[in-house]
Amino acid sequence: MRAVGCVRQIDKLGRLVLPADIRKSLNITDGEDYVEFFVDGESVIIKKYRPSCIFCGSADDIINYKGQTICTSCFDELKSN
């Protein structure tokens, strides 16, 4: 993990701003992408959210089918059965 070296204050509603250079380095698009939060001991990890297939866990070629995220490989396999 690399240290970036920036400090941000959390506002009264619990919000914080991810600095533009961090959003840019993680390819996070404002108003379009999501992030997910993890707690590891006393650390909070923020990671760009990448949906994955409910069957195989792959994050490649994801489609939304009836409210579920499925990769195209599993979707094609389901269609053939």
PyMOL Python script that loads the backbone (N, CA, C, O; Angstrom):
from pymol import cmd

cmd.read_pdbstr("""\
ATOM      1  N   MET A   1       0.851  -1.156   0.000  1.00  0.00           N
ATOM      2  CA  MET A   1       0.000   0.000   0.000  1.00  0.00           C
ATOM      3  C   MET A   1       0.905   1.231   0.000  1.00  0.00           C
ATOM      4  O   MET A   1       1.875   1.284   0.756  1.00  0.00           O
ATOM      5  N   ARG A   2       0.599   2.214  -0.838  1.00  0.00           N
ATOM      6  CA  ARG A   2       1.440   3.400  -0.866  1.00  0.00           C
ATOM      7  C   ARG A   2       0.748   4.538  -0.130  1.00  0.00           C
ATOM      8  O   ARG A   2      -0.470   4.696  -0.211  1.00  0.00           O
ATOM      9  N   ALA A   3       1.528   5.317   0.578  1.00  0.00           N
ATOM     10  CA  ALA A   3       0.984   6.449   1.320  1.00  0.00           C
ATOM     11  C   ALA A   3       0.864   7.642   0.379  1.00  0.00           C
ATOM     12  O   ALA A   3       1.796   7.950  -0.364  1.00  0.00           O
ATOM     13  N   VAL A   4      -0.284   8.308   0.412  1.00  0.00           N
ATOM     14  CA  VAL A   4      -0.502   9.463  -0.450  1.00  0.00           C
ATOM     15  C   VAL A   4      -0.201  10.753   0.301  1.00  0.00           C
ATOM     16  O   VAL A   4       0.306  11.705  -0.293  1.00  0.00           O
ATOM     17  N   GLY A   5      -0.502  10.802   1.589  1.00  0.00           N
ATOM     18  CA  GLY A   5      -0.143  11.943   2.402  1.00  0.00           C
ATOM     19  C   GLY A   5      -1.090  13.121   2.333  1.00  0.00           C
ATOM     20  O   GLY A   5      -0.644  14.258   2.180  1.00  0.00           O
ATOM     21  N   CYS A   6      -2.384  12.878   2.441  1.00  0.00           N
ATOM     22  CA  CYS A   6      -3.335  13.986   2.502  1.00  0.00           C
ATOM     23  C   CYS A   6      -4.279  13.748   3.676  1.00  0.00           C
ATOM     24  O   CYS A   6      -4.576  12.609   4.037  1.00  0.00           O
ATOM     25  N   VAL A   7      -4.737  14.837   4.254  1.00  0.00           N
ATOM     26  CA  VAL A   7      -5.640  14.771   5.402  1.00  0.00           C
ATOM     27  C   VAL A   7      -6.908  15.520   5.032  1.00  0.00           C
ATOM     28  O   VAL A   7      -6.841  16.620   4.483  1.00  0.00           O
ATOM     29  N   ARG A   8      -8.066  14.933   5.328  1.00  0.00           N
ATOM     30  CA  ARG A   8      -9.353  15.573   5.052  1.00  0.00           C
ATOM     31  C   ARG A   8     -10.199  15.500   6.312  1.00  0.00           C
ATOM     32  O   ARG A   8     -10.158  14.508   7.040  1.00  0.00           O
ATOM     33  N   GLN A   9     -10.962  16.547   6.566  1.00  0.00           N
ATOM     34  CA  GLN A   9     -11.864  16.577   7.706  1.00  0.00           C
ATOM     35  C   GLN A   9     -13.230  16.035   7.284  1.00  0.00           C
ATOM     36  O   GLN A   9     -13.713  16.326   6.190  1.00  0.00           O
ATOM     37  N   ILE A  10     -13.834  15.260   8.149  1.00  0.00           N
ATOM     38  CA  ILE A  10     -15.175  14.736   7.912  1.00  0.00           C
ATOM     39  C   ILE A  10     -16.167  15.789   8.373  1.00  0.00           C
ATOM     40  O   ILE A  10     -16.037  16.313   9.479  1.00  0.00           O
ATOM     41  N   ASP A  11     -17.174  16.116   7.534  1.00  0.00           N
ATOM     42  CA  ASP A  11     -18.132  17.155   7.919  1.00  0.00           C
ATOM     43  C   ASP A  11     -19.165  16.621   8.905  1.00  0.00           C
ATOM     44  O   ASP A  11     -19.127  15.449   9.281  1.00  0.00           O
ATOM     45  N   LYS A  12     -20.084  17.484   9.321  1.00  0.00           N
ATOM     46  CA  LYS A  12     -21.067  17.114  10.344  1.00  0.00           C
ATOM     47  C   LYS A  12     -22.004  16.006   9.896  1.00  0.00           C
ATOM     48  O   LYS A  12     -22.622  15.356  10.739  1.00  0.00           O
ATOM     49  N   LEU A  13     -22.131  15.769   8.599  1.00  0.00           N
ATOM     50  CA  LEU A  13     -22.979  14.690   8.086  1.00  0.00           C
ATOM     51  C   LEU A  13     -22.194  13.407   7.822  1.00  0.00           C
ATOM     52  O   LEU A  13     -22.740  12.443   7.286  1.00  0.00           O
ATOM     53  N   GLY A  14     -20.904  13.394   8.200  1.00  0.00           N
ATOM     54  CA  GLY A  14     -20.086  12.197   8.039  1.00  0.00           C
ATOM     55  C   GLY A  14     -19.474  12.059   6.657  1.00  0.00           C
ATOM     56  O   GLY A  14     -18.981  10.987   6.305  1.00  0.00           O
ATOM     57  N   ARG A  15     -19.497  13.126   5.865  1.00  0.00           N
ATOM     58  CA  ARG A  15     -18.962  13.059   4.501  1.00  0.00           C
ATOM     59  C   ARG A  15     -17.505  13.500   4.463  1.00  0.00           C
ATOM     60  O   ARG A  15     -17.046  14.276   5.301  1.00  0.00           O
ATOM     61  N   LEU A  16     -16.795  12.985   3.472  1.00  0.00           N
ATOM     62  CA  LEU A  16     -15.446  13.453   3.204  1.00  0.00           C
ATOM     63  C   LEU A  16     -15.258  13.512   1.699  1.00  0.00           C
ATOM     64  O   LEU A  16     -15.960  12.839   0.945  1.00  0.00           O
ATOM     65  N   VAL A  17     -14.317  14.314   1.280  1.00  0.00           N
ATOM     66  CA  VAL A  17     -14.043  14.476  -0.142  1.00  0.00           C
ATOM     67  C   VAL A  17     -12.781  13.696  -0.480  1.00  0.00           C
ATOM     68  O   VAL A  17     -11.742  13.871   0.157  1.00  0.00           O
ATOM     69  N   LEU A  18     -12.881  12.832  -1.490  1.00  0.00           N
ATOM     70  CA  LEU A  18     -11.680  12.160  -1.993  1.00  0.00           C
ATOM     71  C   LEU A  18     -10.965  13.147  -2.904  1.00  0.00           C
ATOM     72  O   LEU A  18     -11.566  13.646  -3.855  1.00  0.00           O
ATOM     73  N   PRO A  19      -9.707  13.439  -2.638  1.00  0.00           N
ATOM     74  CA  PRO A  19      -8.987  14.401  -3.462  1.00  0.00           C
ATOM     75  C   PRO A  19      -8.971  13.991  -4.943  1.00  0.00           C
ATOM     76  O   PRO A  19      -8.970  12.807  -5.279  1.00  0.00           O
ATOM     77  N   ALA A  20      -8.959  14.992  -5.800  1.00  0.00           N
ATOM     78  CA  ALA A  20      -9.014  14.760  -7.244  1.00  0.00           C
ATOM     79  C   ALA A  20      -7.884  13.855  -7.726  1.00  0.00           C
ATOM     80  O   ALA A  20      -8.105  13.009  -8.593  1.00  0.00           O
ATOM     81  N   ASP A  21      -6.680  14.015  -7.185  1.00  0.00           N
ATOM     82  CA  ASP A  21      -5.564  13.187  -7.646  1.00  0.00           C
ATOM     83  C   ASP A  21      -5.771  11.710  -7.294  1.00  0.00           C
ATOM     84  O   ASP A  21      -5.334  10.831  -8.037  1.00  0.00           O
ATOM     85  N   ILE A  22      -6.431  11.434  -6.173  1.00  0.00           N
ATOM     86  CA  ILE A  22      -6.732  10.041  -5.810  1.00  0.00           C
ATOM     87  C   ILE A  22      -7.827   9.496  -6.722  1.00  0.00           C
ATOM     88  O   ILE A  22      -7.725   8.371  -7.211  1.00  0.00           O
ATOM     89  N   ARG A  23      -8.873  10.289  -6.953  1.00  0.00           N
ATOM     90  CA  ARG A  23      -9.947   9.849  -7.873  1.00  0.00           C
ATOM     91  C   ARG A  23      -9.382   9.583  -9.259  1.00  0.00           C
ATOM     92  O   ARG A  23      -9.761   8.614  -9.918  1.00  0.00           O
ATOM     93  N   LYS A  24      -8.489  10.433  -9.691  1.00  0.00           N
ATOM     94  CA  LYS A  24      -7.890  10.269 -11.020  1.00  0.00           C
ATOM     95  C   LYS A  24      -7.025   9.011 -11.083  1.00  0.00           C
ATOM     96  O   LYS A  24      -7.083   8.266 -12.062  1.00  0.00           O
ATOM     97  N   SER A  25      -6.220   8.769 -10.036  1.00  0.00           N
ATOM     98  CA  SER A  25      -5.332   7.601 -10.055  1.00  0.00           C
ATOM     99  C   SER A  25      -6.112   6.288 -10.005  1.00  0.00           C
ATOM    100  O   SER A  25      -5.642   5.272 -10.517  1.00  0.00           O
ATOM    101  N   LEU A  26      -7.314   6.299  -9.386  1.00  0.00           N
ATOM    102  CA  LEU A  26      -8.143   5.096  -9.315  1.00  0.00           C
ATOM    103  C   LEU A  26      -9.199   5.045 -10.424  1.00  0.00           C
ATOM    104  O   LEU A  26     -10.023   4.131 -10.473  1.00  0.00           O
ATOM    105  N   ASN A  27      -9.158   6.042 -11.312  1.00  0.00           N
ATOM    106  CA  ASN A  27     -10.111   6.130 -12.424  1.00  0.00           C
ATOM    107  C   ASN A  27     -11.558   6.137 -11.911  1.00  0.00           C
ATOM    108  O   ASN A  27     -12.420   5.432 -12.435  1.00  0.00           O
ATOM    109  N   ILE A  28     -11.803   6.950 -10.876  1.00  0.00           N
ATOM    110  CA  ILE A  28     -13.141   7.102 -10.307  1.00  0.00           C
ATOM    111  C   ILE A  28     -13.781   8.331 -10.945  1.00  0.00           C
ATOM    112  O   ILE A  28     -13.261   9.441 -10.831  1.00  0.00           O
ATOM    113  N   THR A  29     -14.911   8.125 -11.617  1.00  0.00           N
ATOM    114  CA  THR A  29     -15.613   9.201 -12.300  1.00  0.00           C
ATOM    115  C   THR A  29     -16.698   9.760 -11.395  1.00  0.00           C
ATOM    116  O   THR A  29     -17.533   9.015 -10.882  1.00  0.00           O
ATOM    117  N   ASP A  30     -16.686  11.080 -11.200  1.00  0.00           N
ATOM    118  CA  ASP A  30     -17.677  11.744 -10.351  1.00  0.00           C
ATOM    119  C   ASP A  30     -19.089  11.477 -10.860  1.00  0.00           C
ATOM    120  O   ASP A  30     -19.362  11.597 -12.054  1.00  0.00           O
ATOM    121  N   GLY A  31     -19.982  11.115  -9.942  1.00  0.00           N
ATOM    122  CA  GLY A  31     -21.383  10.907 -10.284  1.00  0.00           C
ATOM    123  C   GLY A  31     -21.669   9.629 -11.045  1.00  0.00           C
ATOM    124  O   GLY A  31     -22.819   9.373 -11.401  1.00  0.00           O
ATOM    125  N   GLU A  32     -20.659   8.826 -11.302  1.00  0.00           N
ATOM    126  CA  GLU A  32     -20.837   7.605 -12.098  1.00  0.00           C
ATOM    127  C   GLU A  32     -20.381   6.356 -11.357  1.00  0.00           C
ATOM    128  O   GLU A  32     -21.082   5.345 -11.349  1.00  0.00           O
ATOM    129  N   ASP A  33     -19.215   6.424 -10.741  1.00  0.00           N
ATOM    130  CA  ASP A  33     -18.645   5.254 -10.069  1.00  0.00           C
ATOM    131  C   ASP A  33     -19.027   5.216  -8.596  1.00  0.00           C
ATOM    132  O   ASP A  33     -19.452   6.217  -8.019  1.00  0.00           O
ATOM    133  N   TYR A  34     -18.868   4.048  -8.009  1.00  0.00           N
ATOM    134  CA  TYR A  34     -19.122   3.826  -6.588  1.00  0.00           C
ATOM    135  C   TYR A  34     -17.833   3.386  -5.921  1.00  0.00           C
ATOM    136  O   TYR A  34     -16.925   2.877  -6.579  1.00  0.00           O
ATOM    137  N   VAL A  35     -17.756   3.586  -4.610  1.00  0.00           N
ATOM    138  CA  VAL A  35     -16.637   3.067  -3.826  1.00  0.00           C
ATOM    139  C   VAL A  35     -17.212   2.205  -2.718  1.00  0.00           C
ATOM    140  O   VAL A  35     -18.367   2.374  -2.326  1.00  0.00           O
ATOM    141  N   GLU A  36     -16.409   1.286  -2.217  1.00  0.00           N
ATOM    142  CA  GLU A  36     -16.838   0.456  -1.100  1.00  0.00           C
ATOM    143  C   GLU A  36     -15.843   0.637   0.038  1.00  0.00           C
ATOM    144  O   GLU A  36     -14.674   0.950  -0.183  1.00  0.00           O
ATOM    145  N   PHE A  37     -16.327   0.436   1.257  1.00  0.00           N
ATOM    146  CA  PHE A  37     -15.528   0.655   2.458  1.00  0.00           C
ATOM    147  C   PHE A  37     -15.317  -0.667   3.183  1.00  0.00           C
ATOM    148  O   PHE A  37     -16.223  -1.494   3.275  1.00  0.00           O
ATOM    149  N   PHE A  38     -14.098  -0.849   3.697  1.00  0.00           N
ATOM    150  CA  PHE A  38     -13.749  -2.015   4.489  1.00  0.00           C
ATOM    151  C   PHE A  38     -13.081  -1.529   5.764  1.00  0.00           C
ATOM    152  O   PHE A  38     -12.407  -0.499   5.760  1.00  0.00           O
ATOM    153  N   VAL A  39     -13.261  -2.251   6.837  1.00  0.00           N
ATOM    154  CA  VAL A  39     -12.584  -1.940   8.089  1.00  0.00           C
ATOM    155  C   VAL A  39     -11.575  -3.048   8.351  1.00  0.00           C
ATOM    156  O   VAL A  39     -11.913  -4.231   8.319  1.00  0.00           O
ATOM    157  N   ASP A  40     -10.336  -2.653   8.609  1.00  0.00           N
ATOM    158  CA  ASP A  40      -9.258  -3.588   8.905  1.00  0.00           C
ATOM    159  C   ASP A  40      -8.580  -3.099  10.175  1.00  0.00           C
ATOM    160  O   ASP A  40      -7.706  -2.233  10.132  1.00  0.00           O
ATOM    161  N   GLY A  41      -8.994  -3.665  11.312  1.00  0.00           N
ATOM    162  CA  GLY A  41      -8.490  -3.173  12.597  1.00  0.00           C
ATOM    163  C   GLY A  41      -8.981  -1.760  12.826  1.00  0.00           C
ATOM    164  O   GLY A  41     -10.185  -1.524  12.933  1.00  0.00           O
ATOM    165  N   GLU A  42      -8.052  -0.820  12.900  1.00  0.00           N
ATOM    166  CA  GLU A  42      -8.422   0.585  13.074  1.00  0.00           C
ATOM    167  C   GLU A  42      -8.277   1.378  11.784  1.00  0.00           C
ATOM    168  O   GLU A  42      -8.269   2.609  11.810  1.00  0.00           O
ATOM    169  N   SER A  43      -8.162   0.689  10.662  1.00  0.00           N
ATOM    170  CA  SER A  43      -8.026   1.358   9.366  1.00  0.00           C
ATOM    171  C   SER A  43      -9.303   1.216   8.562  1.00  0.00           C
ATOM    172  O   SER A  43      -9.988   0.196   8.631  1.00  0.00           O
ATOM    173  N   VAL A  44      -9.612   2.246   7.804  1.00  0.00           N
ATOM    174  CA  VAL A  44     -10.721   2.196   6.855  1.00  0.00           C
ATOM    175  C   VAL A  44     -10.104   2.173   5.470  1.00  0.00           C
ATOM    176  O   VAL A  44      -9.291   3.031   5.127  1.00  0.00           O
ATOM    177  N   ILE A  45     -10.490   1.196   4.685  1.00  0.00           N
ATOM    178  CA  ILE A  45      -9.982   1.056   3.324  1.00  0.00           C
ATOM    179  C   ILE A  45     -11.106   1.433   2.370  1.00  0.00           C
ATOM    180  O   ILE A  45     -12.215   0.908   2.468  1.00  0.00           O
ATOM    181  N   ILE A  46     -10.819   2.337   1.455  1.00  0.00           N
ATOM    182  CA  ILE A  46     -11.784   2.749   0.432  1.00  0.00           C
ATOM    183  C   ILE A  46     -11.283   2.203  -0.893  1.00  0.00           C
ATOM    184  O   ILE A  46     -10.139   2.436  -1.284  1.00  0.00           O
ATOM    185  N   LYS A  47     -12.155   1.472  -1.580  1.00  0.00           N
ATOM    186  CA  LYS A  47     -11.778   0.810  -2.823  1.00  0.00           C
ATOM    187  C   LYS A  47     -12.836   1.100  -3.883  1.00  0.00           C
ATOM    188  O   LYS A  47     -14.027   1.152  -3.574  1.00  0.00           O
ATOM    189  N   LYS A  48     -12.410   1.289  -5.124  1.00  0.00           N
ATOM    190  CA  LYS A  48     -13.375   1.475  -6.204  1.00  0.00           C
ATOM    191  C   LYS A  48     -14.217   0.210  -6.309  1.00  0.00           C
ATOM    192  O   LYS A  48     -13.688  -0.900  -6.367  1.00  0.00           O
ATOM    193  N   TYR A  49     -15.527   0.392  -6.333  1.00  0.00           N
ATOM    194  CA  TYR A  49     -16.434  -0.748  -6.391  1.00  0.00           C
ATOM    195  C   TYR A  49     -16.455  -1.317  -7.795  1.00  0.00           C
ATOM    196  O   TYR A  49     -16.618  -0.588  -8.773  1.00  0.00           O
ATOM    197  N   ARG A  50     -16.289  -2.611  -7.883  1.00  0.00           N
ATOM    198  CA  ARG A  50     -16.361  -3.331  -9.147  1.00  0.00           C
ATOM    199  C   ARG A  50     -17.287  -4.511  -8.949  1.00  0.00           C
ATOM    200  O   ARG A  50     -16.926  -5.473  -8.272  1.00  0.00           O
ATOM    201  N   PRO A  51     -18.486  -4.452  -9.534  1.00  0.00           N
ATOM    202  CA  PRO A  51     -19.408  -5.574  -9.348  1.00  0.00           C
ATOM    203  C   PRO A  51     -18.823  -6.859  -9.937  1.00  0.00           C
ATOM    204  O   PRO A  51     -18.052  -6.822 -10.896  1.00  0.00           O
ATOM    205  N   SER A  52     -19.202  -7.990  -9.348  1.00  0.00           N
ATOM    206  CA  SER A  52     -18.696  -9.272  -9.844  1.00  0.00           C
ATOM    207  C   SER A  52     -19.844 -10.255 -10.016  1.00  0.00           C
ATOM    208  O   SER A  52     -20.933 -10.061  -9.476  1.00  0.00           O
ATOM    209  N   CYS A  53     -19.589 -11.290 -10.759  1.00  0.00           N
ATOM    210  CA  CYS A  53     -20.579 -12.317 -11.073  1.00  0.00           C
ATOM    211  C   CYS A  53     -20.995 -13.069  -9.807  1.00  0.00           C
ATOM    212  O   CYS A  53     -20.147 -13.463  -9.007  1.00  0.00           O
ATOM    213  N   ILE A  54     -22.298 -13.264  -9.632  1.00  0.00           N
ATOM    214  CA  ILE A  54     -22.798 -13.969  -8.445  1.00  0.00           C
ATOM    215  C   ILE A  54     -22.456 -15.450  -8.480  1.00  0.00           C
ATOM    216  O   ILE A  54     -22.507 -16.116  -7.446  1.00  0.00           O
ATOM    217  N   PHE A  55     -22.110 -15.978  -9.646  1.00  0.00           N
ATOM    218  CA  PHE A  55     -21.805 -17.407  -9.769  1.00  0.00           C
ATOM    219  C   PHE A  55     -20.309 -17.694  -9.657  1.00  0.00           C
ATOM    220  O   PHE A  55     -19.895 -18.528  -8.851  1.00  0.00           O
ATOM    221  N   CYS A  56     -19.500 -17.007 -10.461  1.00  0.00           N
ATOM    222  CA  CYS A  56     -18.075 -17.353 -10.492  1.00  0.00           C
ATOM    223  C   CYS A  56     -17.175 -16.300  -9.857  1.00  0.00           C
ATOM    224  O   CYS A  56     -15.994 -16.564  -9.630  1.00  0.00           O
ATOM    225  N   GLY A  57     -17.698 -15.122  -9.569  1.00  0.00           N
ATOM    226  CA  GLY A  57     -16.903 -14.074  -8.931  1.00  0.00           C
ATOM    227  C   GLY A  57     -16.091 -13.219  -9.880  1.00  0.00           C
ATOM    228  O   GLY A  57     -15.405 -12.296  -9.441  1.00  0.00           O
ATOM    229  N   SER A  58     -16.151 -13.505 -11.166  1.00  0.00           N
ATOM    230  CA  SER A  58     -15.400 -12.718 -12.148  1.00  0.00           C
ATOM    231  C   SER A  58     -15.952 -11.294 -12.220  1.00  0.00           C
ATOM    232  O   SER A  58     -17.156 -11.075 -12.082  1.00  0.00           O
ATOM    233  N   ALA A  59     -15.055 -10.330 -12.439  1.00  0.00           N
ATOM    234  CA  ALA A  59     -15.480  -8.937 -12.595  1.00  0.00           C
ATOM    235  C   ALA A  59     -15.369  -8.501 -14.051  1.00  0.00           C
ATOM    236  O   ALA A  59     -15.502  -7.315 -14.353  1.00  0.00           O
ATOM    237  N   ASP A  60     -15.129  -9.443 -14.953  1.00  0.00           N
ATOM    238  CA  ASP A  60     -14.985  -9.131 -16.381  1.00  0.00           C
ATOM    239  C   ASP A  60     -16.294  -9.358 -17.118  1.00  0.00           C
ATOM    240  O   ASP A  60     -17.008 -10.323 -16.847  1.00  0.00           O
ATOM    241  N   ASP A  61     -16.606  -8.470 -18.048  1.00  0.00           N
ATOM    242  CA  ASP A  61     -17.788  -8.579 -18.921  1.00  0.00           C
ATOM    243  C   ASP A  61     -19.074  -8.809 -18.119  1.00  0.00           C
ATOM    244  O   ASP A  61     -19.800  -9.773 -18.361  1.00  0.00           O
ATOM    245  N   ILE A  62     -19.341  -7.931 -17.181  1.00  0.00           N
ATOM    246  CA  ILE A  62     -20.501  -8.053 -16.293  1.00  0.00           C
ATOM    247  C   ILE A  62     -21.740  -7.454 -16.944  1.00  0.00           C
ATOM    248  O   ILE A  62     -21.676  -6.389 -17.559  1.00  0.00           O
ATOM    249  N   ILE A  63     -22.866  -8.146 -16.805  1.00  0.00           N
ATOM    250  CA  ILE A  63     -24.163  -7.628 -17.233  1.00  0.00           C
ATOM    251  C   ILE A  63     -25.118  -7.720 -16.049  1.00  0.00           C
ATOM    252  O   ILE A  63     -24.887  -8.474 -15.104  1.00  0.00           O
ATOM    253  N   ASN A  64     -26.180  -6.950 -16.114  1.00  0.00           N
ATOM    254  CA  ASN A  64     -27.199  -6.997 -15.076  1.00  0.00           C
ATOM    255  C   ASN A  64     -28.385  -7.760 -15.648  1.00  0.00           C
ATOM    256  O   ASN A  64     -28.982  -7.333 -16.636  1.00  0.00           O
ATOM    257  N   TYR A  65     -28.727  -8.881 -15.037  1.00  0.00           N
ATOM    258  CA  TYR A  65     -29.838  -9.707 -15.504  1.00  0.00           C
ATOM    259  C   TYR A  65     -30.829  -9.885 -14.363  1.00  0.00           C
ATOM    260  O   TYR A  65     -30.521 -10.529 -13.361  1.00  0.00           O
ATOM    261  N   LYS A  66     -32.001  -9.322 -14.514  1.00  0.00           N
ATOM    262  CA  LYS A  66     -33.069  -9.399 -13.503  1.00  0.00           C
ATOM    263  C   LYS A  66     -32.568  -9.000 -12.123  1.00  0.00           C
ATOM    264  O   LYS A  66     -32.861  -9.662 -11.127  1.00  0.00           O
ATOM    265  N   GLY A  67     -31.802  -7.899 -12.078  1.00  0.00           N
ATOM    266  CA  GLY A  67     -31.318  -7.359 -10.810  1.00  0.00           C
ATOM    267  C   GLY A  67     -30.083  -8.039 -10.251  1.00  0.00           C
ATOM    268  O   GLY A  67     -29.651  -7.705  -9.148  1.00  0.00           O
ATOM    269  N   GLN A  68     -29.504  -8.979 -10.977  1.00  0.00           N
ATOM    270  CA  GLN A  68     -28.303  -9.690 -10.519  1.00  0.00           C
ATOM    271  C   GLN A  68     -27.151  -9.424 -11.474  1.00  0.00           C
ATOM    272  O   GLN A  68     -27.360  -9.272 -12.678  1.00  0.00           O
ATOM    273  N   THR A  69     -25.927  -9.368 -10.937  1.00  0.00           N
ATOM    274  CA  THR A  69     -24.755  -9.198 -11.791  1.00  0.00           C
ATOM    275  C   THR A  69     -24.218 -10.574 -12.174  1.00  0.00           C
ATOM    276  O   THR A  69     -23.942 -11.420 -11.323  1.00  0.00           O
ATOM    277  N   ILE A  70     -24.081 -10.765 -13.478  1.00  0.00           N
ATOM    278  CA  ILE A  70     -23.633 -12.047 -14.030  1.00  0.00           C
ATOM    279  C   ILE A  70     -22.638 -11.757 -15.145  1.00  0.00           C
ATOM    280  O   ILE A  70     -22.843 -10.834 -15.934  1.00  0.00           O
ATOM    281  N   CYS A  71     -21.569 -12.530 -15.218  1.00  0.00           N
ATOM    282  CA  CYS A  71     -20.628 -12.360 -16.325  1.00  0.00           C
ATOM    283  C   CYS A  71     -21.226 -13.005 -17.575  1.00  0.00           C
ATOM    284  O   CYS A  71     -22.088 -13.880 -17.488  1.00  0.00           O
ATOM    285  N   THR A  72     -20.761 -12.565 -18.716  1.00  0.00           N
ATOM    286  CA  THR A  72     -21.324 -13.076 -19.968  1.00  0.00           C
ATOM    287  C   THR A  72     -21.065 -14.572 -20.137  1.00  0.00           C
ATOM    288  O   THR A  72     -21.870 -15.264 -20.760  1.00  0.00           O
ATOM    289  N   SER A  73     -19.960 -15.084 -19.597  1.00  0.00           N
ATOM    290  CA  SER A  73     -19.674 -16.524 -19.701  1.00  0.00           C
ATOM    291  C   SER A  73     -20.728 -17.341 -18.961  1.00  0.00           C
ATOM    292  O   SER A  73     -21.253 -18.312 -19.506  1.00  0.00           O
ATOM    293  N   CYS A  74     -21.042 -16.956 -17.725  1.00  0.00           N
ATOM    294  CA  CYS A  74     -22.061 -17.680 -16.955  1.00  0.00           C
ATOM    295  C   CYS A  74     -23.443 -17.489 -17.572  1.00  0.00           C
ATOM    296  O   CYS A  74     -24.256 -18.414 -17.572  1.00  0.00           O
ATOM    297  N   PHE A  75     -23.708 -16.309 -18.092  1.00  0.00           N
ATOM    298  CA  PHE A  75     -24.996 -16.046 -18.734  1.00  0.00           C
ATOM    299  C   PHE A  75     -25.172 -16.955 -19.949  1.00  0.00           C
ATOM    300  O   PHE A  75     -26.238 -17.542 -20.139  1.00  0.00           O
ATOM    301  N   ASP A  76     -24.133 -17.072 -20.767  1.00  0.00           N
ATOM    302  CA  ASP A  76     -24.198 -17.958 -21.941  1.00  0.00           C
ATOM    303  C   ASP A  76     -24.371 -19.404 -21.517  1.00  0.00           C
ATOM    304  O   ASP A  76     -25.100 -20.155 -22.165  1.00  0.00           O
ATOM    305  N   GLU A  77     -23.702 -19.811 -20.422  1.00  0.00           N
ATOM    306  CA  GLU A  77     -23.838 -21.178 -19.921  1.00  0.00           C
ATOM    307  C   GLU A  77     -25.271 -21.433 -19.442  1.00  0.00           C
ATOM    308  O   GLU A  77     -25.828 -22.502 -19.690  1.00  0.00           O
ATOM    309  N   LEU A  78     -25.856 -20.465 -18.767  1.00  0.00           N
ATOM    310  CA  LEU A  78     -27.256 -20.603 -18.315  1.00  0.00           C
ATOM    311  C   LEU A  78     -28.215 -20.705 -19.489  1.00  0.00           C
ATOM    312  O   LEU A  78     -29.171 -21.481 -19.446  1.00  0.00           O
ATOM    313  N   LYS A  79     -27.969 -19.933 -20.530  1.00  0.00           N
ATOM    314  CA  LYS A  79     -28.836 -19.967 -21.705  1.00  0.00           C
ATOM    315  C   LYS A  79     -28.787 -21.322 -22.398  1.00  0.00           C
ATOM    316  O   LYS A  79     -29.790 -21.788 -22.940  1.00  0.00           O
ATOM    317  N   SER A  80     -27.612 -21.953 -22.376  1.00  0.00           N
ATOM    318  CA  SER A  80     -27.465 -23.218 -23.107  1.00  0.00           C
ATOM    319  C   SER A  80     -28.063 -24.410 -22.348  1.00  0.00           C
ATOM    320  O   SER A  80     -28.270 -25.470 -22.938  1.00  0.00           O
ATOM    321  N   ASN A  81     -28.341 -24.252 -21.065  1.00  0.00           N
ATOM    322  CA  ASN A  81     -28.903 -25.352 -20.263  1.00  0.00           C
ATOM    323  C   ASN A  81     -30.400 -25.384 -20.326  1.00  0.00           C
ATOM    324  O   ASN A  81     -31.026 -26.246 -19.708  1.00  0.00           O
TER     325      ASN A  81
END
""", "prot")
cmd.dss("prot")
cmd.show_as("cartoon", "prot")
cmd.util.cbc("prot")
cmd.orient("prot")
